[in-house]
């Protein structure tokens, strides 16, 4: 069953046993203080080691890059050690895992910064309607509107790129098999790409090539550090969340796909308009992406086993990443393989909390009656 989806594939330097990827999933359960991964996080990821590749939850590359409380970082020694717990646990079960490297840009709030500084962005334009999960001064949690950012000065951009490089170095030392650069979902790198959030007049604004410059500079810097075969990128053409309204979403995605192909990166991960809304990707655009990027092309967004199998069989996509299904089904590959029923995810436990709704979803073996 699902012979194409369950077949192995090479993604850059990493051999994947199947094409069922675990999508990056923010779960807001990092240990405190310090946003450090814990033994509970390691158990959660190890339970899902049957995935062809686990992509970690989005992981901020610096305190400036954080947009939500209780999300893990990868910029301190303690965080690096915490992630080593995770990768060791995943590898002990034969799995493979990538670290998703994240800078939220303007989707942030001073309460998330130790120094209380305002967020940074390509331009000083607030993300209307966007919110951040914060812990207030009295210790109570709240979803507050993203605050007005300040525009990054041109001379500050190399330091942001260096944060991605340092995060990649830590990810490598922590034992990750590869990294995924987060250029999607309305965060900093997509804020530079989008025409409505980037009004710069320097070399990082204006033309499509200028708006894409920082993405390629981050990719090039991380590739220099880890090698192209250990670097993936996530993009979300037509994403409309976080006040993104790009007039050239397909043009910029195809331009970058061609540039990524020239660099030989391990994979390109396309997040489709799903939970955030926006027009669905057309078949013509999918085929254009396939032509622009002949490497390992991954799609993510509300797929079932059947629709994922059809996509892979068509040759348009090479693998499919699953999010909510992986929250509720740690043994998702085995359930696909055997045609077993799927557990339903409990939305009330998606963000924050403890082991409930995190590490307590049963596997098939746990559901089978004792002999």
Secondary structure, DSSP 8 states (H G I E B T S, - for coil): --TTTTS-EEETTEEES-SEEE--------BTTTTB--HHHHHHHHHTTTSSEEE---EESSGGG--STT--BSSSHHHHHHHHHHHHHHHHTT--EEEEEE--TTS--GGGSTT----EESSS---TT-EEEEE-TTS-EEEEE----EE--GGGHHHHHHHHHHHHHHHHHTT-SEEEEEE-TTSHHHHHHSTTT----STTSSSHHHHTHHHHHHHHHHHHHH-GGGEEEEE-TT--STT---TTHHHHHHHHHHHHHHHT-SEEEEE-SSTT------HHHHHHHHHH--SEEEEESS--HHHHHHHHHHTS-SEEEESHHHHH-TTHHHHHHHT-------GGGSSSSSSTTTT----HHHHS---
